[in-house]
Amino acid sequence: MSDTPSVSAPETSVPAASDAAGQGGLPTFIEVDYFNRYKFRKVCSGDIFLSERQPDGTVTAVLTDGLGSGQQANVCSSLTATMALAYMRADVGLRRAARMIMDALPICPDRHISYSTFTMVRARPDGRVRLIEYENPPAVLLRGTDVLPIERTPLTFPRWEGRTLTYATLEMHEGDRLFFCSDGITQAGLGAPATPFGQGLEAVVPWLREAIRIAPEIDAHVLCKGAADRATRLDGGRAGDDTTAAMLHYRRPRVTQLVTGCPFDRSQDAAFAALLTRPGVRTIVSGGSTADLVARELGRPIDTPLDFLDPEVPAASEMPGIDLVTEGCVTLSKVIDLLRNPGPDVRVNPATRMRDLLLASDRILMDVGTAINPAHQDPNLPVALDIRRNIVGTMAELLRSRYFKEVEVRFH
C-alpha cells in the first residue's frame, strides 16, 4: 500500500436517492468505527468519539477535539461529546443540538477560540445523512475511490462571537464511506521539510483512495487505524497530538451463524443442521456432539488435525463448508474471557479464531440446542462451565453491550 498516490481525486456529482434504488437499493447496515491514539506521553486523549445505533438502524456519531491535550482537553471534549449524543438521543434536531452546544461552549479567554471542536453525524438506513462540523477537518465522502463534493451551509449567530459551524445533508448509497478526523491526522508532520504545515487532507485522501482501490471491502476500523498509523509515522513514530480517525460505511451486513448443542427433539436434527447452509453466511459449529450431528445430517466428513495444540483450549476440527469447528463449553467460556479482557493474543487458538469471526461480523445468529449434555452436570466442573444456554447468553450480552453487535439467540 503506497503512502501517497499521485492520482488526483476526481469530483463527481451525488446521484439522487431514486438513482440508488435503480442500482439495487440500500443495505440495512451502517458500519461505524474509529481509531484513537493519545498524544505522546499523555495518559488520556483530548479527542472523544461516541456513537450509538438506534433500534431502526439509525446511527449517531460525534467526534470532539478538546483544546490542547491531556486531562483538561479530555474533560472539555468529553462534556461536548456527551452533551451532543444526549441531544441526538432525545431526538433534538441536529442543527438545534449544534446551536445549543455552541451556546454552552465556553471560549478560551487567552486564545479566543472554543474549548472544543466537533463533528456530528446522524445517518439513517435509507441513506439520508446530516452532518454538522465546527472547526474539525472537513469530512470526506467517498464512493468507491471517487471523492464526492459536500455542499456545506454556514451557520452563525451574533452571540457566538464570530464562530461559524457548517451544516450539510447527504444522500449516501451502498458502498459509500464518510471519513472524518481530528486535526491530529491533518497536522501530522507539522514543521517537517516535506510537510511544513502538516500533511493536510490533500495527502490523507489519496492514501484512503489507494487503500480502497487495493481492498474494496476493507473494514472501516482498518482504514481508520491505517490513517492514524500513517500520521504517527509522519510525527517520527510518536504522536504529536491526539490522533483520531472515524468512518461510516454503508454496506451489506456481515452475518455469522453460530450453532452449538443438539436440539431437544431429535426429529429436528436435520432442520438444525440445515441452518448452516445459508448462502453468504459465515458458520461456526461449537461442540463435539454438535459437530457429529452436522457431519451426519449434511453428509460431510470431519477431521481433527493435531498439529497445533493449545494447553488451554481444545483443538479445532475441520469440516467442508464450515468456517470453524470447535469444542463446546470450554472454548465458549474462553471466548467470553477474551471479549471481557481484550488485549494482544499470546497465541492463536480456536477461541481467538472464534472471537475474531464474531467481532468481524455485524449480525450474529446463535442457535442453541437444549438437549442435556451429561458432561455439564459434573459437580467437579468450574462454575464457568454452567449449562450451555447461560454461557451463550453471557456471550450474546457482551457482544451487544460492549461491541454493539446485533445478536439473535434462538433455542431448539
C-alpha positions as CSV (number, residue, x, y, z in Angstrom):
1,M,0.0,0.0,0.0
2,S,1.6,3.2,-1.1
3,D,1.7,6.2,1.1
4,T,0.7,8.9,-1.4
5,P,-0.6,8.0,-4.8
6,S,-0.1,10.7,-7.4
7,V,-3.5,10.4,-8.9
8,S,-5.7,13.4,-8.3
9,A,-9.1,12.9,-6.7
10,P,-11.9,13.4,-9.2
11,E,-15.1,15.1,-8.1
12,T,-18.4,13.7,-9.3
13,S,-22.0,14.7,-8.5
14,V,-24.0,12.8,-6.0
15,P,-26.9,10.9,-7.7
16,A,-30.4,11.4,-6.4
17,A,-31.9,8.9,-4.0
18,S,-34.1,7.5,-6.8
19,D,-30.9,6.6,-8.8
20,A,-29.7,4.4,-5.9
21,A,-32.9,2.4,-5.9
22,G,-32.3,1.6,-9.5
23,Q,-28.9,0.2,-8.6
24,G,-30.4,-2.4,-6.2
25,G,-31.4,-0.2,-3.3
26,L,-29.6,0.5,0.0
27,P,-28.4,-2.1,2.5
28,T,-29.8,-2.0,6.0
29,F,-26.5,-1.8,7.8
30,I,-24.2,1.2,8.6
31,E,-20.8,0.3,9.8
32,V,-19.3,2.8,12.2
33,D,-15.8,2.6,13.7
34,Y,-12.9,4.7,14.7
35,F,-9.3,4.6,16.0
36,N,-7.7,6.9,18.6
37,R,-4.2,7.3,19.7
38,Y,-3.1,9.6,22.6
39,K,-0.6,12.3,22.2
40,F,2.9,11.0,23.2
41,R,3.4,10.9,27.0
42,K,-0.2,11.8,27.7
43,V,-2.3,9.5,29.9
44,C,-5.7,10.3,28.3
45,S,-6.9,11.6,25.0
46,G,-8.2,15.1,24.2
47,D,-10.3,13.5,21.4
48,I,-13.5,11.7,22.2
49,F,-15.6,9.6,19.8
50,L,-19.0,8.4,20.8
51,S,-21.6,6.5,18.7
52,E,-25.0,4.9,19.1
53,R,-27.2,2.7,17.0
54,Q,-31.0,3.1,17.3
55,P,-33.4,0.2,17.0
56,D,-34.3,1.3,13.5
57,G,-30.7,1.2,12.4
58,T,-30.0,4.9,12.5
59,V,-26.5,5.7,13.6
60,T,-25.5,8.9,15.5
61,A,-21.8,9.7,15.9
62,V,-19.8,12.5,17.5
63,L,-16.1,13.3,17.3
64,T,-14.9,16.1,19.6
65,D,-11.4,17.6,20.0
66,G,-10.7,19.4,23.2
67,L,-8.4,22.5,23.3
68,G,-4.8,21.4,23.9
69,S,-4.2,17.9,25.1
70,G,-4.2,15.8,28.3
71,Q,-6.8,15.9,31.1
72,Q,-8.2,19.4,30.5
73,A,-8.7,18.7,26.8
74,N,-10.3,15.3,27.8
75,V,-12.8,17.0,30.1
76,C,-13.8,19.6,27.6
77,S,-14.2,17.1,24.7
78,S,-16.0,14.6,26.9
79,L,-18.6,17.1,28.0
80,T,-19.2,18.3,24.5
81,A,-19.5,14.7,23.1
82,T,-21.7,13.5,25.9
83,M,-24.0,16.6,25.5
84,A,-24.2,16.1,21.7
85,L,-25.1,12.5,21.9
86,A,-27.7,13.1,24.6
87,Y,-29.4,15.8,22.5
88,M,-29.4,13.5,19.5
89,R,-30.7,10.6,21.6
90,A,-33.6,12.9,22.7
91,D,-34.4,13.4,19.0
92,V,-33.4,17.1,19.1
93,G,-32.8,18.3,15.6
94,L,-29.2,18.2,14.6
95,R,-28.9,21.9,13.9
96,R,-30.8,22.8,17.1
97,A,-28.4,20.5,19.0
98,A,-25.4,22.1,17.5
99,R,-26.8,25.6,18.4
100,M,-27.3,24.5,22.0
101,I,-23.7,23.2,22.1
102,M,-22.3,26.4,20.6
103,D,-24.3,28.5,23.1
104,A,-22.9,26.4,26.0
105,L,-19.4,26.0,24.7
106,P,-17.0,28.5,26.5
107,I,-14.3,30.4,24.7
108,C,-10.7,30.4,25.9
109,P,-10.0,33.9,27.2
110,D,-6.4,33.8,26.0
111,R,-6.7,32.3,22.5
112,H,-10.3,33.4,21.8
113,I,-11.3,30.0,20.5
114,S,-13.7,27.4,21.7
115,Y,-12.6,24.8,24.3
116,S,-13.7,22.1,21.9
117,T,-14.4,21.5,18.2
118,F,-16.7,18.8,17.0
119,T,-18.2,16.8,14.1
120,M,-21.8,15.5,14.5
121,V,-23.3,12.9,12.2
122,R,-26.8,11.3,12.0
123,A,-27.1,8.6,9.4
124,R,-30.3,6.7,8.5
125,P,-30.5,3.3,6.9
126,D,-32.3,4.9,3.9
127,G,-29.1,6.8,3.1
128,R,-30.1,10.2,4.4
129,V,-27.2,11.7,6.4
130,R,-27.0,15.0,8.2
131,L,-23.6,16.5,9.1
132,I,-22.6,19.3,11.4
133,E,-19.0,20.5,11.7
134,Y,-17.2,23.0,13.8
135,E,-13.5,23.6,13.3
136,N,-12.6,19.9,12.8
137,P,-11.1,19.0,9.4
138,P,-13.9,18.7,6.9
139,A,-15.4,15.3,6.4
140,V,-14.7,13.4,3.1
141,L,-17.4,11.5,1.2
142,L,-16.0,8.6,-0.9
143,R,-17.9,6.5,-3.4
144,G,-15.5,3.7,-4.2
145,T,-12.3,5.6,-5.0
146,D,-14.1,8.8,-6.1
147,V,-14.4,11.8,-3.9
148,L,-17.8,13.4,-3.9
149,P,-18.3,17.1,-3.1
150,I,-20.3,18.1,0.0
151,E,-22.3,21.3,-0.2
152,R,-22.0,22.9,3.2
153,T,-24.2,25.8,4.5
154,P,-22.6,28.1,7.1
155,L,-24.5,28.8,10.3
156,T,-23.6,31.6,12.8
157,F,-25.2,33.9,15.3
158,P,-24.0,37.2,16.8
159,R,-23.8,35.7,20.3
160,W,-21.2,33.2,19.0
161,E,-18.6,36.0,18.7
162,G,-17.6,35.2,15.1
163,R,-17.6,31.4,15.4
164,T,-19.3,29.6,12.5
165,L,-20.3,26.0,12.0
166,T,-21.4,24.3,8.8
167,Y,-24.4,22.1,8.0
168,A,-24.8,19.6,5.2
169,T,-27.4,17.0,4.1
170,L,-26.1,14.0,2.1
171,E,-27.5,11.0,0.2
172,M,-25.3,8.0,0.7
173,H,-25.5,4.8,-1.3
174,E,-24.3,1.2,-0.8
175,G,-20.5,1.2,-0.7
176,D,-20.2,4.9,0.3
177,R,-17.9,5.9,3.1
178,L,-17.8,9.1,5.2
179,F,-14.4,9.8,6.7
180,F,-13.8,12.4,9.4
181,C,-11.0,13.0,11.8
182,S,-9.3,15.3,14.3
183,D,-6.5,17.7,13.4
184,G,-4.0,15.2,14.8
185,I,-4.4,13.5,11.4
186,T,-4.2,16.5,9.1
187,Q,-1.4,18.3,11.1
188,A,0.8,15.3,11.3
189,G,4.3,16.1,10.1
190,L,4.0,19.7,11.1
191,G,7.3,21.5,10.7
192,A,9.0,18.8,8.7
193,P,10.6,19.9,5.4
194,A,8.2,17.9,3.3
195,T,5.1,18.9,5.3
196,P,5.8,22.3,7.0
197,F,2.1,22.9,7.6
198,G,1.2,19.3,8.3
199,Q,0.1,16.7,5.7
200,G,-3.4,18.0,5.3
201,L,-6.4,16.2,3.8
202,E,-4.7,16.6,0.3
203,A,-2.4,13.8,1.4
204,V,-4.8,11.8,3.5
205,V,-7.5,11.4,0.8
206,P,-5.2,9.9,-1.9
207,W,-4.0,7.4,0.7
208,L,-7.6,6.4,1.5
209,R,-8.4,6.1,-2.2
210,E,-5.4,3.8,-2.8
211,A,-6.3,1.6,0.2
212,I,-9.8,1.2,-1.0
213,R,-8.6,0.5,-4.6
214,I,-6.4,-2.3,-3.3
215,A,-9.1,-3.8,-1.0
216,P,-12.6,-2.6,-1.9
217,E,-14.2,-4.4,1.1
218,I,-11.7,-3.1,3.7
219,D,-13.1,-2.6,7.2
220,A,-13.7,0.9,8.5
221,H,-11.5,0.1,11.5
222,V,-8.6,-1.0,9.4
223,L,-8.8,2.3,7.4
224,C,-9.0,4.4,10.5
225,K,-6.1,2.7,12.1
226,G,-4.1,2.9,8.9
227,A,-4.7,6.7,8.7
228,A,-3.7,7.1,12.4
229,D,-0.6,4.9,12.0
230,R,0.5,6.9,8.9
231,A,0.1,10.2,10.8
232,T,2.2,8.9,13.7
233,R,4.9,7.8,11.3
234,L,5.0,11.4,9.9
235,D,5.5,12.6,13.5
236,G,8.6,10.4,13.9
237,G,6.8,7.4,15.5
238,R,5.5,9.5,18.4
239,A,2.0,11.0,18.1
240,G,2.5,14.8,18.1
241,D,-1.2,15.3,19.0
242,D,-4.2,13.3,20.0
243,T,-5.0,11.4,16.8
244,T,-8.4,10.2,15.8
245,A,-9.9,8.9,12.6
246,A,-13.6,7.8,12.2
247,M,-15.7,6.4,9.4
248,L,-19.3,5.5,8.4
249,H,-19.6,2.8,5.7
250,Y,-22.9,1.9,4.0
251,R,-22.7,-1.8,3.1
252,R,-24.3,-5.2,3.2
253,P,-24.3,-6.7,6.7
254,R,-21.7,-9.4,7.5
255,V,-23.6,-12.3,9.1
256,T,-22.2,-15.2,11.2
257,Q,-24.2,-18.3,12.2
258,L,-23.1,-20.0,15.5
259,V,-24.6,-23.4,16.2
260,T,-24.0,-25.1,19.5
261,G,-25.7,-28.0,21.2
262,C,-28.2,-30.6,19.9
263,P,-31.9,-30.0,19.6
264,F,-34.1,-31.3,22.5
265,D,-36.3,-33.0,19.9
266,R,-34.1,-35.4,17.9
267,S,-36.6,-35.2,15.0
268,Q,-35.3,-31.6,14.4
269,D,-31.7,-32.7,13.8
270,A,-31.9,-32.3,10.0
271,A,-33.5,-28.9,10.2
272,F,-31.0,-27.8,12.9
273,A,-28.0,-28.8,10.7
274,A,-29.6,-27.1,7.6
275,L,-29.3,-23.7,9.4
276,L,-25.6,-23.9,8.4
277,T,-26.3,-23.9,4.7
278,R,-27.5,-20.3,4.2
279,P,-25.5,-18.7,1.3
280,G,-23.2,-15.7,2.2
281,V,-23.2,-16.5,5.9
282,R,-20.0,-17.5,7.8
283,T,-20.5,-20.5,10.0
284,I,-19.3,-21.7,13.4
285,V,-20.0,-25.1,15.0
286,S,-19.2,-25.4,18.7
287,G,-19.4,-28.7,20.5
288,G,-18.2,-32.3,19.7
289,S,-21.8,-33.7,19.7
290,T,-23.0,-30.8,17.6
291,A,-20.2,-31.3,15.0
292,D,-21.1,-35.0,14.8
293,L,-24.7,-34.2,14.3
294,V,-23.9,-31.7,11.5
295,A,-21.5,-34.1,9.8
296,R,-24.1,-36.9,9.9
297,E,-27.0,-34.8,8.7
298,L,-25.1,-32.9,5.9
299,G,-23.1,-35.9,4.9
300,R,-19.7,-34.1,5.4
301,P,-16.5,-35.6,6.7
302,I,-15.0,-34.2,9.9
303,D,-11.3,-34.3,10.7
304,T,-9.4,-33.1,13.8
305,P,-5.7,-32.3,13.0
306,L,-3.4,-32.3,16.0
307,D,-0.6,-30.2,14.5
308,F,-1.2,-27.1,16.7
309,L,-2.3,-27.9,20.2
310,D,-3.0,-25.3,22.9
311,P,-2.8,-26.1,26.6
312,E,-5.9,-24.0,27.4
313,V,-8.3,-24.7,24.6
314,P,-9.2,-28.0,22.9
315,A,-8.2,-28.5,19.3
316,A,-10.4,-27.3,16.4
317,S,-11.7,-29.7,13.8
318,E,-12.3,-29.2,10.1
319,M,-15.4,-29.8,8.0
320,P,-16.1,-28.8,4.4
321,G,-18.3,-25.7,4.1
322,I,-17.9,-24.7,7.8
323,D,-15.6,-21.8,8.7
324,L,-14.7,-23.0,12.2
325,V,-15.5,-26.2,14.2
326,T,-14.5,-26.2,17.9
327,E,-15.2,-28.0,21.2
328,G,-18.1,-26.6,23.1
329,C,-18.4,-25.0,26.6
330,V,-14.7,-24.8,27.4
331,T,-14.0,-22.9,24.2
332,L,-17.1,-20.7,24.5
333,S,-16.1,-19.8,28.1
334,K,-12.6,-18.9,26.8
335,V,-14.1,-16.6,24.1
336,I,-16.1,-14.8,26.9
337,D,-12.8,-14.2,28.7
338,L,-11.3,-12.8,25.6
339,L,-14.3,-10.5,25.0
340,R,-14.2,-9.3,28.6
341,N,-10.4,-8.7,28.6
342,P,-9.3,-7.5,25.1
343,G,-5.6,-7.4,24.5
344,P,-2.8,-8.8,22.5
345,D,-3.0,-12.5,21.9
346,V,-0.3,-14.7,23.3
347,R,-1.1,-17.3,20.6
348,V,-3.7,-18.2,18.0
349,N,-6.1,-20.9,19.1
350,P,-9.8,-21.9,18.4
351,A,-11.0,-19.4,21.0
352,T,-9.2,-16.4,19.4
353,R,-10.4,-17.5,15.9
354,M,-14.0,-17.7,17.1
355,R,-13.7,-14.2,18.8
356,D,-12.2,-12.8,15.5
357,L,-15.0,-14.2,13.4
358,L,-17.6,-12.8,15.8
359,L,-16.0,-9.3,16.0
360,A,-15.7,-9.2,12.2
361,S,-19.5,-9.7,12.0
362,D,-22.4,-7.2,12.1
363,R,-25.1,-9.7,12.8
364,I,-24.7,-12.9,14.8
365,L,-27.3,-15.6,14.8
366,M,-26.9,-18.1,17.7
367,D,-28.9,-21.3,17.5
368,V,-28.6,-23.3,20.7
369,G,-29.7,-26.9,21.2
370,T,-31.2,-27.6,24.6
371,A,-30.6,-31.3,24.8
372,I,-28.9,-32.1,28.1
373,N,-25.2,-33.0,27.9
374,P,-24.3,-35.3,30.8
375,A,-20.8,-33.8,30.9
376,H,-22.2,-30.4,32.1
377,Q,-23.8,-32.0,35.1
378,D,-20.4,-33.0,36.7
379,P,-20.2,-31.1,40.0
380,N,-16.4,-31.1,39.8
381,L,-16.5,-28.7,36.7
382,P,-15.9,-25.0,37.5
383,V,-18.9,-22.6,37.7
384,A,-17.8,-21.1,34.3
385,L,-19.0,-24.3,32.7
386,D,-22.6,-23.8,33.6
387,I,-25.3,-25.1,31.2
388,R,-24.8,-24.1,27.6
389,R,-27.6,-21.6,27.4
390,N,-26.2,-19.4,30.2
391,I,-22.8,-19.4,28.6
392,V,-24.3,-18.3,25.2
393,G,-26.5,-15.7,27.0
394,T,-23.4,-14.1,28.6
395,M,-21.6,-14.1,25.3
396,A,-24.6,-12.5,23.5
397,E,-24.9,-9.8,26.1
398,L,-21.2,-8.9,25.8
399,L,-21.4,-8.7,22.1
400,R,-24.4,-6.4,22.2
401,S,-23.3,-4.1,25.1
402,R,-19.6,-3.8,24.6
403,Y,-19.2,-4.4,20.8
404,F,-22.5,-3.1,19.5
405,K,-23.3,-6.3,17.5
406,E,-26.8,-7.3,16.5
407,V,-27.3,-10.7,18.2
408,E,-30.2,-13.1,17.9
409,V,-30.4,-16.1,20.2
410,R,-32.8,-19.0,19.4
411,F,-33.2,-22.1,21.4
412,H,-34.1,-25.5,19.9
